[in-house]
Amino acid sequence: MAVTISALEDPLREAVRRAIEESPQRRFKESVDLTVVFRGLDLKKDPSLKINEIVALPHAPKGKEAKVAVIGTGEFATKARDAGADAVFDPAEILSVAKNKRELRKLANRFDFFVAQADALPKLARDIGPIFGPRNKMPIPLPATRVDQLPDTIQRLKRSVRVRMRDQPVIHVRVGTRDMDPDEIVENIKAVLAALERKYGDLGVLEAMYVKTTMGPAIRVEAAMGGRRRKR
């Protein structure tokens, strides 16, 4: 029988509870992280099996929201500031920074997501692509005609995470902070699992899952995993 998200809900809740209770309080705000180990994915043979998606969580990790920078001018820039973007850059500023590769790397590492006015992006892509591309930081384009969508886009990205598989069939994702309601953390994990289900057809590719705080022990989700993966 295929693994379902609903069947995992109670084991997830127990793993979250234990991860928080079994980790001593620290003097800093700890994240709660999810690790998923996969089975049956030959990434060398078929790199398309790697997942690399932005997933909007139902609940933003308190105090650890994603940092969003916006690139644009005029009303686009004004809307971005009003909507709470962490930084707003004129395209000319980005081109100036791009002349110094070290500074461009710092810029890419400062923010989790970038949104750019769509008509500005072609001018930027050649200069920022070599640094931003490998880091999955290429700006998300939004046409100036859809500027009214910018506030929702920014707020959605602030509660989003990138679910990315690299060279091994494993993903690590921040799904909350230890001071959040455990049920909210579980709902965030379910959002990540829903993305995996969309990618792979079902959750039969799951070998194991672990929940942990930043400095705490990894708690295994005690649930039956595995099953037959849908042929691709």
VOPAGU-2260 file (C-alpha; in pm, 1 decimal, decimal comma):
REM VOPAGU-2260
SITE   aa  ch    i         X         Y         Z
SITE  MET   A    0       0,0       0,0       0,0
SITE  ALA   A    1     133,2     343,9     -94,8
SITE  VAL   A    2     236,5     582,3     180,4
SITE  THR   A    3      -5,5     872,3     221,2
SITE  ILE   A    4      41,3    1210,9     385,1
SITE  SER   A    5    -259,1    1156,8     611,0
SITE  ALA   A    6    -112,5     827,8     736,6
SITE  LEU   A    7     208,0    1009,5     828,4
SITE  GLU   A    8      42,5    1288,5    1023,9
SITE  ASP   A    9      44,6    1125,2    1369,7
SITE  PRO   A   10     402,0     987,1    1337,9
SITE  LEU   A   11     514,0    1332,8    1222,8
SITE  ARG   A   12     346,8    1498,2    1520,2
SITE  GLU   A   13     519,4    1257,2    1758,4
SITE  ALA   A   14     858,8    1314,2    1593,9
SITE  VAL   A   15     816,7    1693,3    1617,1
SITE  ARG   A   16     716,3    1666,2    1983,7
SITE  ARG   A   17    1018,3    1452,9    2067,0
SITE  ALA   A   18    1258,7    1667,7    1865,6
SITE  ILE   A   19    1157,3    1972,8    2067,7
SITE  GLU   A   20    1133,7    1802,1    2407,3
SITE  GLU   A   21    1462,5    1613,0    2374,0
SITE  SER   A   22    1663,8    1918,2    2273,9
SITE  PRO   A   23    1770,5    2147,0    2561,2
SITE  GLN   A   24    1675,5    2514,4    2532,1
SITE  ARG   A   25    1948,2    2720,3    2369,0
SITE  ARG   A   26    2031,3    3089,2    2390,3
SITE  PHE   A   27    1938,1    3141,0    2027,0
SITE  LYS   A   28    1632,5    3068,6    1817,1
SITE  GLU   A   29    1663,9    2715,1    1683,3
SITE  SER   A   30    1518,1    2600,3    1356,0
SITE  VAL   A   31    1326,1    2276,4    1320,0
SITE  ASP   A   32    1457,0    2085,5    1020,3
SITE  LEU   A   33    1326,8    1795,2     816,1
SITE  THR   A   34    1555,4    1542,0     649,2
SITE  VAL   A   35    1411,6    1303,1     392,3
SITE  VAL   A   36    1610,0    1005,8     263,5
SITE  PHE   A   37    1490,3     852,9     -64,1
SITE  ARG   A   38    1508,4     505,6    -211,7
SITE  GLY   A   39    1533,2     384,5    -568,6
SITE  LEU   A   40    1644,8     711,6    -728,6
SITE  ASP   A   41    1940,9     672,3    -962,7
SITE  LEU   A   42    2037,1    1037,1    -994,1
SITE  LYS   A   43    2339,1     971,7   -1215,4
SITE  LYS   A   44    2132,9     778,3   -1465,8
SITE  ASP   A   45    1839,4    1018,0   -1454,7
SITE  PRO   A   46    1918,9    1366,4   -1315,8
SITE  SER   A   47    1558,0    1471,2   -1379,8
SITE  LEU   A   48    1468,5    1275,9   -1065,1
SITE  LYS   A   49    1625,0    1552,5    -859,7
SITE  ILE   A   50    1371,4    1788,8    -707,5
SITE  ASN   A   51    1442,0    2161,2    -705,6
SITE  GLU   A   52    1128,8    2356,2    -617,2
SITE  ILE   A   53    1015,4    2653,5    -413,3
SITE  VAL   A   54     750,1    2541,9    -163,6
SITE  ALA   A   55     529,8    2793,0      16,3
SITE  LEU   A   56     476,6    2683,8     377,1
SITE  PRO   A   57     139,4    2744,5     544,9
SITE  HIS   A   58     319,5    2902,5     842,6
SITE  ALA   A   59     630,7    3120,1     826,0
SITE  PRO   A   60     910,7    3009,6    1061,6
SITE  LYS   A   61     898,0    3271,6    1338,7
SITE  GLY   A   62    1192,0    3506,1    1319,9
SITE  LYS   A   63    1348,4    3304,1    1038,3
SITE  GLU   A   64    1139,9    3412,3     743,3
SITE  ALA   A   65    1310,6    3397,6     406,1
SITE  LYS   A   66    1479,0    3720,9     296,3
SITE  VAL   A   67    1337,6    3862,4     -26,7
SITE  ALA   A   68    1505,7    4126,2    -243,9
SITE  VAL   A   69    1329,5    4303,3    -529,0
SITE  ILE   A   70    1488,3    4457,1    -839,3
SITE  GLY   A   71    1289,6    4724,5   -1019,7
SITE  THR   A   72    1208,8    5089,9   -1066,2
SITE  GLY   A   73     918,4    5330,8   -1026,2
SITE  GLU   A   74     589,7    5189,0    -901,9
SITE  PHE   A   75     741,4    4838,6    -893,0
SITE  ALA   A   76    1005,0    4952,0    -642,9
SITE  THR   A   77     753,7    5152,7    -440,1
SITE  LYS   A   78     515,2    4857,0    -413,1
SITE  ALA   A   79     804,1    4634,6    -306,9
SITE  ARG   A   80     903,2    4867,9     -22,2
SITE  ASP   A   81     542,3    4902,0      93,5
SITE  ALA   A   82     500,4    4524,5      85,0
SITE  GLY   A   83     793,3    4463,1     319,6
SITE  ALA   A   84    1068,2    4350,1      82,7
SITE  ASP   A   85    1394,7    4311,5     273,3
SITE  ALA   A   86    1574,2    4521,6      11,9
SITE  VAL   A   87    1489,5    4700,0    -312,3
SITE  PHE   A   88    1751,6    4758,2    -580,5
SITE  ASP   A   89    1752,6    4959,9    -898,3
SITE  PRO   A   90    1875,2    4743,9   -1190,3
SITE  ALA   A   91    2165,2    4985,5   -1234,6
SITE  GLU   A   92    2276,8    4909,9    -877,1
SITE  ILE   A   93    2287,1    4537,7    -953,0
SITE  LEU   A   94    2488,4    4594,8   -1270,0
SITE  SER   A   95    2732,3    4805,5   -1071,7
SITE  VAL   A   96    2773,8    4536,4    -805,4
SITE  ALA   A   97    2815,0    4273,3   -1078,5
SITE  LYS   A   98    3144,2    4431,5   -1181,1
SITE  ASN   A   99    3292,6    4290,5    -861,4
SITE  LYS   A  100    3237,2    3913,4    -847,2
SITE  ARG   A  101    3315,8    3897,4    -476,9
SITE  GLU   A  102    3052,7    4159,3    -395,9
SITE  LEU   A  103    2803,9    3987,5    -627,4
SITE  ARG   A  104    2854,0    3660,8    -438,6
SITE  LYS   A  105    2791,6    3843,3    -111,0
SITE  LEU   A  106    2472,4    3989,3    -253,4
SITE  ALA   A  107    2351,2    3649,9    -373,1
SITE  ASN   A  108    2418,4    3498,0     -31,3
SITE  ARG   A  109    2240,0    3776,6     158,9
SITE  PHE   A  110    1894,5    3687,0      29,4
SITE  ASP   A  111    1695,8    3368,8     -15,7
SITE  PHE   A  112    1490,1    3488,5    -311,5
SITE  PHE   A  113    1503,2    3767,6    -567,4
SITE  VAL   A  114    1211,5    3909,5    -764,8
SITE  ALA   A  115    1277,5    4128,2   -1066,7
SITE  GLN   A  116    1071,4    4351,7   -1287,2
SITE  ALA   A  117    1048,8    4129,1   -1595,3
SITE  ASP   A  118    1165,5    4387,3   -1849,0
SITE  ALA   A  119    1482,2    4448,8   -1645,0
SITE  LEU   A  120    1585,5    4084,9   -1622,5
SITE  PRO   A  121    1730,3    4035,6   -1973,6
SITE  LYS   A  122    1974,2    4319,0   -1907,9
SITE  LEU   A  123    2085,0    4157,6   -1583,2
SITE  ALA   A  124    2094,9    3788,9   -1671,3
SITE  ARG   A  125    2430,5    3787,1   -1851,2
SITE  ASP   A  126    2609,1    3968,1   -1567,3
SITE  ILE   A  127    2454,4    3795,8   -1266,4
SITE  GLY   A  128    2385,3    3451,8   -1416,5
SITE  PRO   A  129    2728,7    3295,7   -1353,4
SITE  ILE   A  130    2700,5    3376,0    -980,4
SITE  PHE   A  131    2325,8    3363,7    -919,9
SITE  GLY   A  132    2248,2    3061,8   -1140,3
SITE  PRO   A  133    2444,7    2790,2    -956,7
SITE  ARG   A  134    2306,4    2921,4    -627,7
SITE  ASN   A  135    1945,6    2901,1    -747,3
SITE  LYS   A  136    1916,3    3275,8    -690,4
SITE  MET   A  137    1816,9    3391,7   -1038,7
SITE  PRO   A  138    1539,8    3649,6    -993,6
SITE  ILE   A  139    1179,1    3544,3   -1038,5
SITE  PRO   A  140    1038,8    3764,0   -1317,6
SITE  LEU   A  141     716,9    3958,1   -1264,3
SITE  PRO   A  142     582,0    4183,9   -1540,5
SITE  ALA   A  143     534,9    4548,3   -1447,5
SITE  THR   A  144     172,7    4510,0   -1562,9
SITE  ARG   A  145     122,8    4267,8   -1273,8
SITE  VAL   A  146     268,7    4493,1   -1008,8
SITE  ASP   A  147     -47,2    4445,0    -799,4
SITE  GLN   A  148      63,2    4083,5    -749,2
SITE  LEU   A  149     395,3    4190,2    -600,6
SITE  PRO   A  150     283,1    4218,1    -234,2
SITE  ASP   A  151     136,9    3865,3    -238,9
SITE  THR   A  152     447,0    3733,6    -415,4
SITE  ILE   A  153     676,7    3884,4    -152,4
SITE  GLN   A  154     473,5    3755,6     140,6
SITE  ARG   A  155     447,4    3407,8     -12,7
SITE  LEU   A  156     823,3    3391,5     -68,4
SITE  LYS   A  157     890,0    3502,1     289,8
SITE  ARG   A  158     725,7    3183,3     411,0
SITE  SER   A  159     877,0    2964,7     138,8
SITE  VAL   A  160    1165,7    2720,7     132,9
SITE  ARG   A  161    1361,4    2571,0    -152,5
SITE  VAL   A  162    1337,5    2193,4    -161,5
SITE  ARG   A  163    1650,5    2086,3    -345,6
SITE  MET   A  164    1818,9    1752,9    -399,5
SITE  ARG   A  165    2186,9    1776,8    -489,6
SITE  ASP   A  166    2413,2    1480,1    -564,6
SITE  GLN   A  167    2263,3    1239,1    -312,6
SITE  PRO   A  168    1898,5    1126,3    -277,1
SITE  VAL   A  169    1848,0    1334,3      37,9
SITE  ILE   A  170    1685,6    1669,7     110,8
SITE  HIS   A  171    1721,1    1896,7     413,4
SITE  VAL   A  172    1452,7    2160,5     468,1
SITE  ARG   A  173    1379,7    2411,1     744,7
SITE  VAL   A  174    1014,5    2361,7     840,9
SITE  GLY   A  175     981,9    2587,5    1143,7
SITE  THR   A  176    1130,1    2708,1    1469,4
SITE  ARG   A  177    1110,6    2536,6    1805,7
SITE  ASP   A  178     884,5    2808,9    1952,5
SITE  MET   A  179     614,5    2744,5    1692,8
SITE  ASP   A  180     300,9    2542,6    1764,1
SITE  PRO   A  181     391,8    2179,9    1682,6
SITE  ASP   A  182      78,0    2146,9    1470,9
SITE  GLU   A  183     198,4    2435,3    1253,7
SITE  ILE   A  184     531,0    2258,1    1203,2
SITE  VAL   A  185     347,0    1940,7    1103,8
SITE  GLU   A  186     139,7    2137,2     852,1
SITE  ASN   A  187     460,1    2280,4     706,1
SITE  ILE   A  188     606,8    1932,0     673,2
SITE  LYS   A  189     289,2    1817,0     499,7
SITE  ALA   A  190     334,0    2099,4     246,5
SITE  VAL   A  191     684,0    1970,0     169,5
SITE  LEU   A  192     554,0    1614,2     138,1
SITE  ALA   A  193     281,7    1733,8     -98,7
SITE  ALA   A  194     553,4    1877,4    -324,2
SITE  LEU   A  195     735,7    1543,3    -315,8
SITE  GLU   A  196     412,7    1362,2    -398,4
SITE  ARG   A  197     355,2    1587,7    -699,1
SITE  LYS   A  198     709,6    1528,2    -819,0
SITE  TYR   A  199     724,9    1150,7    -778,8
SITE  GLY   A  200     361,6    1047,9    -810,7
SITE  ASP   A  201     346,0     900,9    -459,7
SITE  LEU   A  202     559,1     878,2    -147,4
SITE  GLY   A  203     684,8     527,7    -215,2
SITE  VAL   A  204    1026,8     682,1    -281,6
SITE  LEU   A  205    1068,6     766,4      87,7
SITE  GLU   A  206    1322,1     555,5     274,8
SITE  ALA   A  207    1320,8     749,2     603,5
SITE  MET   A  208    1242,0    1087,7     755,0
SITE  TYR   A  209    1399,7    1268,1    1049,3
SITE  VAL   A  210    1305,1    1580,4    1244,4
SITE  LYS   A  211    1553,4    1775,6    1452,7
SITE  THR   A  212    1620,5    2115,6    1602,8
SITE  THR   A  213    1939,9    2297,0    1504,2
SITE  MET   A  214    2146,5    2148,8    1787,3
SITE  GLY   A  215    1924,4    1858,5    1887,3
SITE  PRO   A  216    1923,7    1486,9    1804,9
SITE  ALA   A  217    1763,5    1359,8    1485,2
SITE  ILE   A  218    1432,2    1189,7    1564,6
SITE  ARG   A  219    1320,3     930,6    1313,3
SITE  VAL   A  220     958,4     945,4    1198,7
SITE  GLU   A  221     834,5     605,4    1308,1
SITE  ALA   A  222     615,0     509,2    1016,4
SITE  ALA   A  223     617,5     244,7     746,3
SITE  MET   A  224     797,5     382,7     440,6
SITE  GLY   A  225     851,7     259,9      91,8
SITE  GLY   A  226     626,6     102,8    -162,7
SITE  ARG   A  227     631,6      84,0    -536,0
SITE  ARG   A  228     724,0     400,2    -719,6
SITE  ARG   A  229     521,8     493,4   -1022,3
SITE  LYS   A  230     717,4     434,2   -1342,0
SITE  ARG   A  231     831,6     751,8   -1512,2
